[in-house]
């Protein structure tokens, strides 16, 4: 929504880049609490699912690897979100603000606004791409939960473990 809807709407409105930055920054800032709540719900739910399925992660072949992949992709999405806001989003917000305190803060850390806008746009597209990867990995996890996949997967893991011991 943000990368397409909000940023696209500010482009449609025209005007100077500073006013587009102000509008876009305001929209992203208003969305931040909902984004934080969604991240919290995702982490809480994911932790609960991991706890409930710990036996499958340990015993079923392939589940540990896909769980590790989901963890890495989730961490990358969270890091990209935080880095985009802190590194570029906040700097653009301060640099485009009409508030004197913000202008003073921005003056202490001058940035190349065009470069920052490009970097922020890249990050704003990286997050949905990483989220799409999570959807694919979640679908894989759903398939791995089917009983027809659980029993052979656990059997193969047990068989592999006995071969390692012998």
C-alpha positions in Angstrom: 0.0 0.0 0.0 2.7 2.5 0.9 5.1 2.0 -2.0 2.3 1.9 -4.5 -0.7 3.8 -3.0 0.8 6.4 -0.8 4.0 7.2 -2.7 2.0 7.0 -6.0 -0.6 9.4 -4.7 2.0 11.9 -3.7 3.5 11.7 -7.2 0.0 12.2 -8.7 -0.5 15.4 -6.6 2.6 16.9 -8.1 4.0 19.9 -6.4 7.6 20.3 -5.3 9.5 17.3 -4.0 9.6 18.7 -0.5 5.8 18.8 -0.2 5.6 15.3 -1.6 8.2 14.2 1.0 6.1 15.8 3.7 2.9 14.1 2.7 4.6 10.7 2.2 6.5 11.0 5.5 3.3 11.9 7.3 1.5 8.9 5.8 4.3 6.5 6.7 4.5 7.9 10.2 0.7 7.4 10.7 1.0 3.8 9.5 4.0 3.0 11.8 1.9 2.0 14.9 -0.2 -0.4 12.9 2.9 -1.7 11.2 4.5 -2.3 14.7 1.3 -4.0 15.9 1.3 -6.3 12.8 5.0 -7.1 13.4 4.3 -7.9 17.0 1.4 -10.1 16.1 3.5 -12.0 13.5 6.3 -12.6 15.9 4.0 -13.6 18.8 2.0 -16.0 16.5 5.2 -17.4 14.9 6.7 -18.0 18.3 3.5 -19.8 19.4 3.5 -22.0 16.3 7.2 -22.8 16.7 6.6 -23.8 20.3 3.6 -26.0 19.4 5.5 -27.6 16.5 8.9 -28.0 18.1 8.6 -31.7 17.8 8.1 -31.5 14.1 10.9 -29.1 13.6 13.2 -31.5 15.4 11.9 -34.8 14.0 10.5 -34.2 10.5 13.0 -34.0 7.6 12.9 -30.6 5.9 10.9 -28.7 8.5 14.0 -27.5 10.4 15.5 -26.1 7.2 12.3 -24.4 6.1 11.9 -23.0 9.7 15.4 -21.6 9.6 14.7 -20.1 6.2 11.5 -18.4 7.5 13.5 -17.1 10.5 16.2 -15.6 8.2 13.7 -14.0 5.9 11.6 -12.6 8.8 14.7 -11.1 10.3 15.7 -9.6 6.9 12.2 -8.1 6.5 12.3 -6.6 10.0 15.8 -5.3 9.6 14.9 -3.7 6.2 11.8 -2.1 7.7 13.7 -0.7 10.7 16.7 0.4 8.6 14.5 2.1 6.0 12.7 4.1 8.6 15.8 5.1 10.6 18.3 5.6 7.8 16.3 7.2 5.1 12.6 7.7 6.1 13.4 9.7 9.2 16.1 11.8 7.5 13.8 12.6 4.6 11.0 13.5 7.1 13.3 15.9 9.0 14.8 17.4 5.8 11.4 18.1 4.3 9.8 19.4 7.5 8.8 23.0 8.0 9.3 22.7 11.7 12.4 24.7 12.9 13.5 22.0 15.4 13.3 19.3 12.6 15.2 21.6 10.2 17.9 22.1 12.9 18.2 18.3 13.4 18.4 17.8 9.6 21.1 20.4 9.4 23.3 18.4 11.8 23.1 15.4 9.5 22.8 16.6 5.9 21.9 14.1 3.3 21.6 13.9 -0.5 17.8 13.9 -0.7 17.7 12.4 -4.2 20.0 9.5 -3.2 18.0 9.0 0.1 14.7 8.9 -1.9 16.1 6.2 -4.2 17.4 4.2 -1.3 14.2 4.5 0.6 12.2 3.4 -2.5 14.4 0.3 -2.9 13.9 -0.6 0.7 10.1 0.0 0.5 10.0 -2.6 -2.3 12.3 -5.0 -0.6 9.9 -5.5 2.3 7.0 -6.7 0.2 9.4 -9.0 -1.7 10.6 -10.5 1.5 7.1 -10.8 2.8 6.2 -12.6 -0.5 9.0 -15.1 0.3 7.4 -15.7 3.7 4.1 -16.5 2.1 5.8 -19.1 -0.1 7.6 -20.6 2.9 4.4 -20.6 4.9 2.7 -22.5 2.1 5.6 -25.0 2.2 5.1 -25.4 6.0 1.4 -26.0 5.4 2.2 -28.8 3.0 4.7 -30.3 5.5 1.9 -30.5 8.1 -0.2 -32.9 6.1 -0.1 -36.3 7.7 0.9 -37.9 4.5 4.1 -35.8 4.7 4.7 -35.9 8.4 5.1 -39.7 8.8 7.6 -40.2 5.9 9.5 -37.1 6.9 9.9 -38.2 10.5 10.8 -41.8 9.4 13.5 -40.4 7.0 14.9 -38.2 9.8 15.0 -41.2 12.2 16.6 -43.4 9.5 19.2 -40.7 8.8 20.0 -40.3 12.5 20.6 -44.1 12.9 22.9 -44.1 9.9 25.0 -41.3 11.5 25.3 -43.3 14.7 26.5 -46.5 13.0 
